[in-house]
Amino acid sequence: MKNVGTAVLLIILILAAVDCTAQQTIDVLHLKNGSRIRGQLIEMIPNDHATIRTQDGSEHVYKFDEIASIQKELAGEPTPMFDGAGEFEWDRENMDIMDMPYSELGINIGTPGGLNLAYGHWFGGIGLRLSGMIYGPSLSGLQLNLGFKLSDTYRMSHVLALVGGVSHFELEEETYYSSYSLITHRTRVYDWTYLGGIWEMNWWGFFLQTGLAVGSGDFSNPQLMLQIGYMYRFLD
């Protein structure tokens, strides 16, 4: 368990470093009147208009005939996206999609059923997901997530969620009594009902979820929550 926790922490630190680098990117609209608008470009309709969200959260719409150029600045180095003459490159992967509704479907390994199928739907900044698997009377698990987005782009999303679930599995044990040459069989049943909090990340479909849960049943508290796998998001 200690090795698993160390590996999960290492993955989280690496992904956080990658995401911090991505967050240094900023879009800059250079207007023909000499103004510069800095923020995040959230919409671009070629030959019509561009919408940018500034750091105070307000959104501003500019017609293309008002724009001299659009640049993306990464670590202080501007990259042209639109040169005012009709040539542009739409940076779709970093587009903010916090308010976009979409569904998702995936498969992962971990809590609650070992190998789980997952289906969810985001209504904007809030979403629901059901994951788990029922293999029969000896192994099953279901988990429901209520998620709240921290950030969401076509490239990567970060989410905090409240979770609740149940797990059940049965393990057959053999006991050998040498003095009587007898082997007895016993089935051990493990049940767990839990509530918890998790953090999750989706990076181009690679999915990682980790957190802690407490509950009642045949497991000690708290328990490490972990899911890792692939989650496809049905984005426009």
CYANA upper distance limits for C-alpha pairs under 8 A (distance plus 0.5 A):
  1 MET  CA      5 GLY  CA      6.71
  2 LYS  CA      6 THR  CA      6.71
  3 ASN  CA      7 ALA  CA      6.70
  4 VAL  CA      8 VAL  CA      6.70
  5 GLY  CA      9 LEU  CA      6.65
  5 GLY  CA    224 LEU  CA      8.48
  6 THR  CA     10 LEU  CA      6.68
  7 ALA  CA     11 ILE  CA      6.76
  8 VAL  CA     12 ILE  CA      6.73
  8 VAL  CA    210 THR  CA      8.20
  9 LEU  CA     13 LEU  CA      6.72
 10 LEU  CA     14 ILE  CA      6.77
 11 ILE  CA     15 LEU  CA      6.68
 12 ILE  CA     16 ALA  CA      6.46
 13 LEU  CA     17 ALA  CA      6.70
 14 ILE  CA     18 VAL  CA      6.87
 15 LEU  CA     19 ASP  CA      6.61
 16 ALA  CA     20 CYS  CA      6.57
 17 ALA  CA     21 THR  CA      6.91
 18 VAL  CA     22 ALA  CA      6.96
 19 ASP  CA     23 GLN  CA      6.70
 20 CYS  CA     24 GLN  CA      7.25
 21 THR  CA     25 THR  CA      8.22
 24 GLN  CA     74 LEU  CA      6.56
 24 GLN  CA     75 ALA  CA      6.86
 25 THR  CA     72 LYS  CA      7.31
 25 THR  CA     73 GLU  CA      6.13
 25 THR  CA     74 LEU  CA      5.14
 25 THR  CA     75 ALA  CA      7.60
 26 ILE  CA     38 ARG  CA      7.35
 26 ILE  CA     39 GLY  CA      6.28
 26 ILE  CA     40 GLN  CA      6.54
 26 ILE  CA     72 LYS  CA      6.26
 26 ILE  CA     73 GLU  CA      5.77
 26 ILE  CA     74 LEU  CA      7.25
 27 ASP  CA     38 ARG  CA      6.29
 27 ASP  CA     39 GLY  CA      5.88
 27 ASP  CA     40 GLN  CA      5.81
 27 ASP  CA     41 LEU  CA      6.56
 27 ASP  CA     70 ILE  CA      7.74
 27 ASP  CA     71 GLN  CA      6.36
 27 ASP  CA     72 LYS  CA      5.00
 27 ASP  CA     73 GLU  CA      6.68
 28 VAL  CA     36 ARG  CA      6.97
 28 VAL  CA     37 ILE  CA      6.01
 28 VAL  CA     38 ARG  CA      5.03
 28 VAL  CA     39 GLY  CA      7.03
 28 VAL  CA     70 ILE  CA      6.25
 28 VAL  CA     71 GLN  CA      5.69
 28 VAL  CA     72 LYS  CA      6.64
 28 VAL  CA     73 GLU  CA      7.80
 29 LEU  CA     36 ARG  CA      6.04
 29 LEU  CA     37 ILE  CA      5.46
 29 LEU  CA     38 ARG  CA      7.00
 29 LEU  CA     67 ILE  CA      7.43
 29 LEU  CA     68 ALA  CA      8.29
 29 LEU  CA     69 SER  CA      6.71
 29 LEU  CA     70 ILE  CA      5.15
 29 LEU  CA     71 GLN  CA      7.08
 30 HIS  CA     34 GLY  CA      7.29
 30 HIS  CA     35 SER  CA      6.52
 30 HIS  CA     36 ARG  CA      5.18
 30 HIS  CA     37 ILE  CA      7.12
 30 HIS  CA     67 ILE  CA      6.60
 30 HIS  CA     68 ALA  CA      5.96
 30 HIS  CA     69 SER  CA      5.67
 30 HIS  CA     70 ILE  CA      6.53
 30 HIS  CA     71 GLN  CA      8.44
 31 LEU  CA     35 SER  CA      5.72
 31 LEU  CA     36 ARG  CA      6.70
 31 LEU  CA     37 ILE  CA      8.37
 31 LEU  CA     66 GLU  CA      6.32
 31 LEU  CA     67 ILE  CA      4.93
 31 LEU  CA     68 ALA  CA      5.54
 31 LEU  CA     69 SER  CA      7.50
 32 LYS  CA     66 GLU  CA      6.24
 32 LYS  CA     67 ILE  CA      6.14
 32 LYS  CA     68 ALA  CA      5.46
 33 ASN  CA     66 GLU  CA      8.30
 37 ILE  CA     52 ILE  CA      8.50
 37 ILE  CA     54 THR  CA      8.13
 38 ARG  CA     52 ILE  CA      8.46
 38 ARG  CA     54 THR  CA      6.69
 38 ARG  CA     55 GLN  CA      8.39
 39 GLY  CA     52 ILE  CA      6.69
 39 GLY  CA     53 ARG  CA      5.90
 39 GLY  CA     54 THR  CA      4.70
 39 GLY  CA     55 GLN  CA      6.38
 40 GLN  CA     52 ILE  CA      5.95
 40 GLN  CA     53 ARG  CA      5.62
 40 GLN  CA     54 THR  CA      6.92
 40 GLN  CA     95 MET  CA      8.30
 40 GLN  CA     96 ASP  CA      8.27
 41 LEU  CA     50 ALA  CA      7.93
 41 LEU  CA     51 THR  CA      6.50
 41 LEU  CA     52 ILE  CA      4.82
 41 LEU  CA     53 ARG  CA      6.81
 41 LEU  CA     95 MET  CA      7.32
 41 LEU  CA     96 ASP  CA      8.43
 42 ILE  CA     50 ALA  CA      8.41
 42 ILE  CA     51 THR  CA      6.30
 42 ILE  CA     52 ILE  CA      6.16
 42 ILE  CA     53 ARG  CA      7.26
 42 ILE  CA     95 MET  CA      6.05
 42 ILE  CA     96 ASP  CA      6.26
 42 ILE  CA     97 ILE  CA      8.50
 43 GLU  CA     50 ALA  CA      6.10
 43 GLU  CA     51 THR  CA      5.49
 43 GLU  CA     52 ILE  CA      7.58
 43 GLU  CA     95 MET  CA      8.27
 44 MET  CA     48 ASP  CA      8.49
 44 MET  CA     49 HIS  CA      6.61
 44 MET  CA     50 ALA  CA      4.86
 44 MET  CA     51 THR  CA      6.91
 44 MET  CA     90 TRP  CA      7.95
 45 ILE  CA     49 HIS  CA      5.85
 45 ILE  CA     50 ALA  CA      6.68
 46 PRO  CA     64 PHE  CA      8.29
 46 PRO  CA     86 GLY  CA      8.46
 47 ASN  CA     64 PHE  CA      6.30
 47 ASN  CA     86 GLY  CA      7.64
 48 ASP  CA     63 LYS  CA      6.35
 48 ASP  CA     64 PHE  CA      6.01
 49 HIS  CA     61 VAL  CA      7.20
 49 HIS  CA     62 TYR  CA      5.96
 49 HIS  CA     63 LYS  CA      4.73
 49 HIS  CA     64 PHE  CA      5.55
 50 ALA  CA     61 VAL  CA      6.26
 50 ALA  CA     62 TYR  CA      5.98
 50 ALA  CA     63 LYS  CA      7.04
 50 ALA  CA     64 PHE  CA      7.44
 51 THR  CA     59 GLU  CA      7.14
 51 THR  CA     60 HIS  CA      6.06
 51 THR  CA     61 VAL  CA      4.94
 51 THR  CA     62 TYR  CA      6.99
 52 ILE  CA     59 GLU  CA      6.10
 52 ILE  CA     60 HIS  CA      5.93
 52 ILE  CA     61 VAL  CA      7.13
 53 ARG  CA     57 GLY  CA      6.46
 53 ARG  CA     58 SER  CA      6.10
 53 ARG  CA     59 GLU  CA      4.82
 53 ARG  CA     60 HIS  CA      6.94
 54 THR  CA     58 SER  CA      6.20
 54 THR  CA     59 GLU  CA      6.90
 54 THR  CA     60 HIS  CA      8.36
 62 TYR  CA     66 GLU  CA      6.92
 62 TYR  CA     67 ILE  CA      7.69
 63 LYS  CA     67 ILE  CA      7.43
 64 PHE  CA     84 GLY  CA      8.23
 65 ASP  CA     84 GLY  CA      8.39
 67 ILE  CA     84 GLY  CA      6.78
 68 ALA  CA     83 ASP  CA      7.04
 68 ALA  CA     84 GLY  CA      5.21
 69 SER  CA     80 PRO  CA      7.91
 69 SER  CA     81 MET  CA      7.90
 69 SER  CA     82 PHE  CA      5.53
 69 SER  CA     83 ASP  CA      5.01
 69 SER  CA     84 GLY  CA      5.54
 70 ILE  CA     80 PRO  CA      6.54
 70 ILE  CA     81 MET  CA      5.71
 70 ILE  CA     82 PHE  CA      5.25
 70 ILE  CA     83 ASP  CA      7.14
 70 ILE  CA     84 GLY  CA      8.49
 71 GLN  CA     78 PRO  CA      6.23
 71 GLN  CA     79 THR  CA      5.67
 71 GLN  CA     80 PRO  CA      4.80
 71 GLN  CA     81 MET  CA      5.67
 71 GLN  CA     82 PHE  CA      7.40
 72 LYS  CA     78 PRO  CA      5.82
 72 LYS  CA     79 THR  CA      5.37
 72 LYS  CA     80 PRO  CA      6.83
 72 LYS  CA     81 MET  CA      7.28
 73 GLU  CA     77 GLU  CA      5.71
 73 GLU  CA     78 PRO  CA      4.63
 73 GLU  CA     79 THR  CA      6.53
 74 LEU  CA     78 PRO  CA      7.00
 74 LEU  CA     79 THR  CA      8.28
 80 PRO  CA     88 PHE  CA      8.46
 80 PRO  CA     89 GLU  CA      8.48
 81 MET  CA     87 GLU  CA      8.40
 81 MET  CA     88 PHE  CA      5.51
 81 MET  CA     89 GLU  CA      5.27
 81 MET  CA     90 TRP  CA      7.16
 81 MET  CA     91 ASP  CA      8.20
 82 PHE  CA     86 GLY  CA      7.62
 82 PHE  CA     87 GLU  CA      6.11
 82 PHE  CA     88 PHE  CA      4.49
 82 PHE  CA     89 GLU  CA      6.95
 83 ASP  CA     87 GLU  CA      6.39
 83 ASP  CA     88 PHE  CA      7.11
 91 ASP  CA     95 MET  CA      7.39
 92 ARG  CA    154 TYR  CA      7.47
 93 GLU  CA    153 THR  CA      7.01
 93 GLU  CA    154 TYR  CA      5.27
 93 GLU  CA    155 ARG  CA      5.55
 94 ASN  CA    153 THR  CA      5.91
 94 ASN  CA    154 TYR  CA      6.69
 94 ASN  CA    155 ARG  CA      6.79
 95 MET  CA    153 THR  CA      5.86
 95 MET  CA    154 TYR  CA      6.90
 96 ASP  CA    151 SER  CA      8.41
 96 ASP  CA    152 ASP  CA      6.53
 96 ASP  CA    153 THR  CA      5.30
 96 ASP  CA    154 TYR  CA      8.03
 97 ILE  CA    152 ASP  CA      6.10
 97 ILE  CA    153 THR  CA      5.78
 97 ILE  CA    154 TYR  CA      7.61
 98 MET  CA    124 GLY  CA      6.45
 98 MET  CA    125 GLY  CA      6.16
 98 MET  CA    149 LYS  CA      7.68
 98 MET  CA    151 SER  CA      7.03
 98 MET  CA    152 ASP  CA      5.70
 98 MET  CA    153 THR  CA      7.72
 99 ASP  CA    123 PHE  CA      8.10
 99 ASP  CA    124 GLY  CA      4.61
 99 ASP  CA    125 GLY  CA      6.34
100 MET  CA    122 TRP  CA      8.27
100 MET  CA    123 PHE  CA      7.70
100 MET  CA    124 GLY  CA      5.63
101 PRO  CA    121 HIS  CA      7.95
101 PRO  CA    122 TRP  CA      5.70
101 PRO  CA    123 PHE  CA      5.13
101 PRO  CA    124 GLY  CA      5.48
102 TYR  CA    121 HIS  CA      6.38
102 TYR  CA    122 TRP  CA      5.85
102 TYR  CA    123 PHE  CA      7.46
102 TYR  CA    124 GLY  CA      8.46
102 TYR  CA    233 ARG  CA      7.57
102 TYR  CA    234 PHE  CA      6.36
102 TYR  CA    235 LEU  CA      6.64
103 SER  CA    119 TYR  CA      8.06
103 SER  CA    120 GLY  CA      6.21
103 SER  CA    121 HIS  CA      4.69
103 SER  CA    122 TRP  CA      6.60
103 SER  CA    233 ARG  CA      6.60
103 SER  CA    234 PHE  CA      6.02
103 SER  CA    235 LEU  CA      8.37
104 GLU  CA    119 TYR  CA      6.24
104 GLU  CA    120 GLY  CA      5.71
104 GLU  CA    121 HIS  CA      6.66
104 GLU  CA    231 MET  CA      7.01
104 GLU  CA    232 TYR  CA      5.95
104 GLU  CA    233 ARG  CA      4.86
104 GLU  CA    234 PHE  CA      6.33
105 LEU  CA    117 LEU  CA      8.29
105 LEU  CA    118 ALA  CA      6.21
105 LEU  CA    119 TYR  CA      5.12
105 LEU  CA    120 GLY  CA      7.11
105 LEU  CA    231 MET  CA      6.10
105 LEU  CA    232 TYR  CA      5.84
105 LEU  CA    233 ARG  CA      7.22
106 GLY  CA    117 LEU  CA      6.50
106 GLY  CA    118 ALA  CA      5.64
106 GLY  CA    119 TYR  CA      7.08
106 GLY  CA    229 GLY  CA      8.02
106 GLY  CA    230 TYR  CA      5.92
106 GLY  CA    231 MET  CA      4.50
106 GLY  CA    232 TYR  CA      6.31
107 ILE  CA    115 LEU  CA      7.87
107 ILE  CA    116 ASN  CA      6.17
107 ILE  CA    117 LEU  CA      5.11
107 ILE  CA    118 ALA  CA      6.44
107 ILE  CA    229 GLY  CA      6.37
107 ILE  CA    230 TYR  CA      6.14
107 ILE  CA    231 MET  CA      7.04
108 ASN  CA    115 LEU  CA      6.46
108 ASN  CA    116 ASN  CA      5.82
108 ASN  CA    117 LEU  CA      7.11
108 ASN  CA    118 ALA  CA      8.21
108 ASN  CA    207 PHE  CA      8.45
108 ASN  CA    227 GLN  CA      6.50
108 ASN  CA    228 ILE  CA      5.74
108 ASN  CA    229 GLY  CA      4.50
108 ASN  CA    230 TYR  CA      6.73
109 ILE  CA    114 GLY  CA      5.96
109 ILE  CA    115 LEU  CA      5.16
109 ILE  CA    116 ASN  CA      6.59
109 ILE  CA    227 GLN  CA      6.00
109 ILE  CA    228 ILE  CA      6.02
109 ILE  CA    229 GLY  CA      6.70
110 GLY  CA    114 GLY  CA      5.30
110 GLY  CA    115 LEU  CA      6.93
110 GLY  CA    116 ASN  CA      7.84
110 GLY  CA    225 MET  CA      8.25
110 GLY  CA    226 LEU  CA      5.94
110 GLY  CA    227 GLN  CA      5.03
110 GLY  CA    228 ILE  CA      7.25
111 THR  CA    116 ASN  CA      8.42
111 THR  CA    132 GLY  CA      8.30
111 THR  CA    141 GLY  CA      8.33
111 THR  CA    225 MET  CA      6.70
111 THR  CA    226 LEU  CA      6.35
111 THR  CA    227 GLN  CA      6.52
112 PRO  CA    116 ASN  CA      8.01
112 PRO  CA    131 SER  CA      8.41
112 PRO  CA    132 GLY  CA      6.49
112 PRO  CA    140 SER  CA      8.31
112 PRO  CA    141 GLY  CA      5.36
112 PRO  CA    142 LEU  CA      6.49
112 PRO  CA    143 GLN  CA      6.94
112 PRO  CA    165 GLY  CA      7.70
112 PRO  CA    166 VAL  CA      7.44
112 PRO  CA    167 SER  CA      6.14
113 GLY  CA    132 GLY  CA      5.84
113 GLY  CA    133 MET  CA      6.07
113 GLY  CA    134 ILE  CA      8.01
113 GLY  CA    139 LEU  CA      7.66
113 GLY  CA    140 SER  CA      5.93
113 GLY  CA    141 GLY  CA      4.79
113 GLY  CA    142 LEU  CA      7.37
113 GLY  CA    167 SER  CA      7.01
114 GLY  CA    132 GLY  CA      8.45
114 GLY  CA    133 MET  CA      8.48
115 LEU  CA    132 GLY  CA      7.86
115 LEU  CA    133 MET  CA      7.45
116 ASN  CA    131 SER  CA      6.54
116 ASN  CA    132 GLY  CA      4.88
116 ASN  CA    133 MET  CA      5.75
117 LEU  CA    131 SER  CA      6.00
117 LEU  CA    132 GLY  CA      6.04
117 LEU  CA    133 MET  CA      6.86
118 ALA  CA    129 ARG  CA      7.37
118 ALA  CA    130 LEU  CA      6.18
118 ALA  CA    131 SER  CA      4.56
118 ALA  CA    132 GLY  CA      7.09
118 ALA  CA    231 MET  CA      8.48
119 TYR  CA    129 ARG  CA      6.09
119 TYR  CA    130 LEU  CA      6.10
119 TYR  CA    131 SER  CA      6.97
120 GLY  CA    127 GLY  CA      7.60
120 GLY  CA    128 LEU  CA      5.95
120 GLY  CA    129 ARG  CA      4.29
120 GLY  CA    130 LEU  CA      6.70
121 HIS  CA    127 GLY  CA      6.05
121 HIS  CA    128 LEU  CA      6.13
121 HIS  CA    129 ARG  CA      6.94
122 TRP  CA    126 ILE  CA      6.38
122 TRP  CA    127 GLY  CA      4.51
122 TRP  CA    128 LEU  CA      7.05
123 PHE  CA    127 GLY  CA      6.24
125 GLY  CA    148 PHE  CA      6.37
125 GLY  CA    149 LYS  CA      5.74
126 ILE  CA    146 LEU  CA      7.84
126 ILE  CA    147 GLY  CA      6.12
126 ILE  CA    148 PHE  CA      5.35
126 ILE  CA    149 LYS  CA      6.98
127 GLY  CA    145 ASN  CA      8.43
127 GLY  CA    146 LEU  CA      6.47
127 GLY  CA    147 GLY  CA      5.59
127 GLY  CA    148 PHE  CA      7.22
128 LEU  CA    144 LEU  CA      7.74
128 LEU  CA    145 ASN  CA      6.06
128 LEU  CA    146 LEU  CA      5.47
128 LEU  CA    147 GLY  CA      6.73
129 ARG  CA    144 LEU  CA      6.28
129 ARG  CA    145 ASN  CA      5.57
129 ARG  CA    146 LEU  CA      7.42
129 ARG  CA    147 GLY  CA      8.46
130 LEU  CA    142 LEU  CA      7.68
130 LEU  CA    143 GLN  CA      6.26
130 LEU  CA    144 LEU  CA      5.21
130 LEU  CA    145 ASN  CA      6.98
131 SER  CA    142 LEU  CA      6.30
131 SER  CA    143 GLN  CA      5.76
131 SER  CA    144 LEU  CA      7.11
132 GLY  CA    140 SER  CA      7.97
132 GLY  CA    141 GLY  CA      5.71
132 GLY  CA    142 LEU  CA      4.84
132 GLY  CA    143 GLN  CA      6.60
133 MET  CA    140 SER  CA      6.19
133 MET  CA    141 GLY  CA      6.15
133 MET  CA    142 LEU  CA      7.01
134 ILE  CA    139 LEU  CA      6.99
134 ILE  CA    140 SER  CA      4.79
134 ILE  CA    141 GLY  CA      6.83
135 TYR  CA    139 LEU  CA      5.96
135 TYR  CA    140 SER  CA      6.28
136 GLY  CA    140 SER  CA      7.25
137 PRO  CA    169 PHE  CA      8.44
138 SER  CA    168 HIS  CA      7.77
138 SER  CA    169 PHE  CA      5.64
138 SER  CA    170 GLU  CA      5.48
138 SER  CA    171 LEU  CA      8.41
139 LEU  CA    167 SER  CA      8.42
139 LEU  CA    168 HIS  CA      6.13
139 LEU  CA    169 PHE  CA      4.77
139 LEU  CA    170 GLU  CA      7.06
140 SER  CA    167 SER  CA      6.47
140 SER  CA    168 HIS  CA      5.82
140 SER  CA    169 PHE  CA      6.96
141 GLY  CA    165 GLY  CA      7.85
141 GLY  CA    166 VAL  CA      6.02
141 GLY  CA    167 SER  CA      4.74
141 GLY  CA    168 HIS  CA      6.66
142 LEU  CA    165 GLY  CA      5.97
142 LEU  CA    166 VAL  CA      6.08
142 LEU  CA    167 SER  CA      7.22
143 GLN  CA    163 VAL  CA      7.29
143 GLN  CA    164 GLY  CA      6.17
143 GLN  CA    165 GLY  CA      4.59
143 GLN  CA    166 VAL  CA      7.10
144 LEU  CA    163 VAL  CA      6.12
144 LEU  CA    164 GLY  CA      5.99
144 LEU  CA    165 GLY  CA      6.70
145 ASN  CA    161 ALA  CA      6.65
145 ASN  CA    162 LEU  CA      6.31
145 ASN  CA    163 VAL  CA      5.05
145 ASN  CA    164 GLY  CA      7.33
146 LEU  CA    161 ALA  CA      5.80
146 LEU  CA    162 LEU  CA      5.75
146 LEU  CA    163 VAL  CA      6.88
147 GLY  CA    159 VAL  CA      6.81
147 GLY  CA    160 LEU  CA      6.26
147 GLY  CA    161 ALA  CA      4.53
147 GLY  CA    162 LEU  CA      7.00
148 PHE  CA    159 VAL  CA      6.12
148 PHE  CA    160 LEU  CA      5.88
148 PHE  CA    161 ALA  CA      6.40
149 LYS  CA    157 SER  CA      7.98
149 LYS  CA    158 HIS  CA      6.61
149 LYS  CA    159 VAL  CA      4.96
149 LYS  CA    160 LEU  CA      6.96
150 LEU  CA    157 SER  CA      8.04
150 LEU  CA    158 HIS  CA      5.81
150 LEU  CA    159 VAL  CA      5.78
150 LEU  CA    160 LEU  CA      7.47
151 SER  CA    156 MET  CA      8.46
151 SER  CA    157 SER  CA      5.97
151 SER  CA    158 HIS  CA      5.80
151 SER  CA    159 VAL  CA      7.65
152 ASP  CA    156 MET  CA      6.51
152 ASP  CA    157 SER  CA      4.64
152 ASP  CA    158 HIS  CA      6.94
153 THR  CA    157 SER  CA      6.52
154 TYR  CA    204 TRP  CA      8.15
154 TYR  CA    235 LEU  CA      8.23
155 ARG  CA    203 TRP  CA      6.43
155 ARG  CA    204 TRP  CA      5.96
156 MET  CA    201 MET  CA      7.64
156 MET  CA    202 ASN  CA      5.96
156 MET  CA    203 TRP  CA      5.00
156 MET  CA    204 TRP  CA      6.88
157 SER  CA    201 MET  CA      6.12
157 SER  CA    202 ASN  CA      5.74
157 SER  CA    203 TRP  CA      7.27
158 HIS  CA    199 TRP  CA      7.94
158 HIS  CA    200 GLU  CA      6.37
158 HIS  CA    201 MET  CA      5.25
158 HIS  CA    202 ASN  CA      7.35
159 VAL  CA    199 TRP  CA      6.26
159 VAL  CA    200 GLU  CA      5.72
159 VAL  CA    201 MET  CA      6.96
160 LEU  CA    197 GLY  CA      7.93
160 LEU  CA    198 ILE  CA      6.36
160 LEU  CA    199 TRP  CA      5.17
160 LEU  CA    200 GLU  CA      6.99
161 ALA  CA    197 GLY  CA      6.32
161 ALA  CA    198 ILE  CA      5.90
161 ALA  CA    199 TRP  CA      6.98
161 ALA  CA    200 GLU  CA      8.47
162 LEU  CA    195 LEU  CA      8.07
162 LEU  CA    196 GLY  CA      6.45
162 LEU  CA    197 GLY  CA      5.24
162 LEU  CA    198 ILE  CA      7.06
163 VAL  CA    195 LEU  CA      6.16
163 VAL  CA    196 GLY  CA      5.71
163 VAL  CA    197 GLY  CA      6.49
163 VAL  CA    198 ILE  CA      7.81
164 GLY  CA    193 THR  CA      8.23
164 GLY  CA    194 TYR  CA      6.13
164 GLY  CA    195 LEU  CA      4.89
164 GLY  CA    196 GLY  CA      6.93
165 GLY  CA    193 THR  CA      6.36
165 GLY  CA    194 TYR  CA      5.98
165 GLY  CA    195 LEU  CA      7.19
166 VAL  CA    191 ASP  CA      8.01
166 VAL  CA    192 TRP  CA      6.14
166 VAL  CA    193 THR  CA      4.94
166 VAL  CA    194 TYR  CA      6.87
167 SER  CA    190 TYR  CA      8.47
167 SER  CA    191 ASP  CA      6.24
167 SER  CA    192 TRP  CA      5.70
167 SER  CA    193 THR  CA      7.08
168 HIS  CA    189 VAL  CA      7.97
168 HIS  CA    190 TYR  CA      6.22
168 HIS  CA    191 ASP  CA      5.09
168 HIS  CA    192 TRP  CA      7.10
169 PHE  CA    189 VAL  CA      6.59
169 PHE  CA    190 TYR  CA      5.95
169 PHE  CA    191 ASP  CA      7.28
170 GLU  CA    187 THR  CA      6.94
170 GLU  CA    188 ARG  CA      6.10
170 GLU  CA    189 VAL  CA      5.01
170 GLU  CA    190 TYR  CA      6.66
171 LEU  CA    187 THR  CA      6.06
171 LEU  CA    188 ARG  CA      5.61
171 LEU  CA    189 VAL  CA      6.98
172 GLU  CA    185 HIS  CA      7.37
172 GLU  CA    186 ARG  CA      6.23
172 GLU  CA    187 THR  CA      4.76
172 GLU  CA    188 ARG  CA      6.64
173 GLU  CA    185 HIS  CA      6.22
173 GLU  CA    186 ARG  CA      5.69
173 GLU  CA    187 THR  CA      6.47
173 GLU  CA    188 ARG  CA      7.66
174 GLU  CA    183 ILE  CA      7.00
174 GLU  CA    184 THR  CA      6.17
174 GLU  CA    185 HIS  CA      5.18
174 GLU  CA    186 ARG  CA      6.92
175 THR  CA    183 ILE  CA      6.00
175 THR  CA    184 THR  CA      5.65
175 THR  CA    185 HIS  CA      6.94
175 THR  CA    186 ARG  CA      8.49
176 TYR  CA    181 SER  CA      7.64
176 TYR  CA    182 LEU  CA      6.30
176 TYR  CA    183 ILE  CA      4.92
176 TYR  CA    184 THR  CA      7.00
177 TYR  CA    181 SER  CA      6.16
177 TYR  CA    182 LEU  CA      5.71
177 TYR  CA    183 ILE  CA      6.77
178 SER  CA    182 LEU  CA      7.31
190 TYR  CA    217 GLY  CA      7.91
190 TYR  CA    218 ASP  CA      6.00
190 TYR  CA    219 PHE  CA      8.41
191 ASP  CA    217 GLY  CA      5.86
191 ASP  CA    218 ASP  CA      6.17
191 ASP  CA    219 PHE  CA      8.40
192 TRP  CA    215 GLY  CA      7.19
192 TRP  CA    216 SER  CA      6.29
192 TRP  CA    217 GLY  CA      4.96
192 TRP  CA    218 ASP  CA      6.57
192 TRP  CA    219 PHE  CA      7.15
193 THR  CA    215 GLY  CA      5.88
193 THR  CA    216 SER  CA      6.03
193 THR  CA    217 GLY  CA      6.97
194 TYR  CA    213 ALA  CA      6.71
194 TYR  CA    214 VAL  CA      5.92
194 TYR  CA    215 GLY  CA      4.42
194 TYR  CA    216 SER  CA      7.05
195 LEU  CA    213 ALA  CA      5.90
195 LEU  CA    214 VAL  CA      6.19
195 LEU  CA    215 GLY  CA      6.63
196 GLY  CA    211 GLY  CA      7.85
196 GLY  CA    212 LEU  CA      6.15
196 GLY  CA    213 ALA  CA      4.35
196 GLY  CA    214 VAL  CA      6.70
197 GLY  CA    211 GLY  CA      6.30
197 GLY  CA    212 LEU  CA      6.43
197 GLY  CA    213 ALA  CA      7.00
198 ILE  CA    209 GLN  CA      7.16
198 ILE  CA    210 THR  CA      5.94
198 ILE  CA    211 GLY  CA      4.56
198 ILE  CA    212 LEU  CA      7.06
198 ILE  CA    225 MET  CA      7.96
199 TRP  CA    209 GLN  CA      6.31
199 TRP  CA    210 THR  CA      6.14
199 TRP  CA    211 GLY  CA      6.60
200 GLU  CA    207 PHE  CA      7.91
200 GLU  CA    208 LEU  CA      6.04
200 GLU  CA    209 GLN  CA      4.65
200 GLU  CA    210 THR  CA      6.88
201 MET  CA    207 PHE  CA      6.36
201 MET  CA    208 LEU  CA      5.87
201 MET  CA    209 GLN  CA      7.01
202 ASN  CA    206 PHE  CA      6.01
202 ASN  CA    207 PHE  CA      5.14
202 ASN  CA    208 LEU  CA      7.15
202 ASN  CA    231 MET  CA      7.78
203 TRP  CA    207 PHE  CA      7.14
205 GLY  CA    230 TYR  CA      5.88
205 GLY  CA    231 MET  CA      5.46
205 GLY  CA    232 TYR  CA      5.85
205 GLY  CA    233 ARG  CA      7.74
206 PHE  CA    228 ILE  CA      8.35
206 PHE  CA    229 GLY  CA      6.64
206 PHE  CA    230 TYR  CA      5.39
206 PHE  CA    231 MET  CA      6.94
207 PHE  CA    227 GLN  CA      8.25
207 PHE  CA    228 ILE  CA      6.06
207 PHE  CA    229 GLY  CA      5.65
207 PHE  CA    230 TYR  CA      5.70
207 PHE  CA    231 MET  CA      6.33
208 LEU  CA    226 LEU  CA      8.11
208 LEU  CA    227 GLN  CA      6.34
208 LEU  CA    228 ILE  CA      5.10
208 LEU  CA    229 GLY  CA      7.22
209 GLN  CA    225 MET  CA      8.05
209 GLN  CA    226 LEU  CA      6.06
209 GLN  CA    227 GLN  CA      5.46
209 GLN  CA    228 ILE  CA      6.85
210 THR  CA    224 LEU  CA      7.82
210 THR  CA    225 MET  CA      5.66
210 THR  CA    226 LEU  CA      5.02
210 THR  CA    227 GLN  CA      7.04
211 GLY  CA    224 LEU  CA      6.52
211 GLY  CA    225 MET  CA      5.40
211 GLY  CA    226 LEU  CA      7.31
212 LEU  CA    222 PRO  CA      6.86
212 LEU  CA    223 GLN  CA      6.16
212 LEU  CA    224 LEU  CA      5.35
212 LEU  CA    225 MET  CA      5.83
213 ALA  CA    221 ASN  CA      7.96
213 ALA  CA    222 PRO  CA      6.07
213 ALA  CA    223 GLN  CA      5.82
213 ALA  CA    224 LEU  CA      7.13
213 ALA  CA    225 MET  CA      7.13
214 VAL  CA    221 ASN  CA      5.81
214 VAL  CA    222 PRO  CA      5.36
214 VAL  CA    223 GLN  CA      6.82
215 GLY  CA    221 ASN  CA      7.35
215 GLY  CA    222 PRO  CA      8.25
219 PHE  CA    223 GLN  CA      8.31
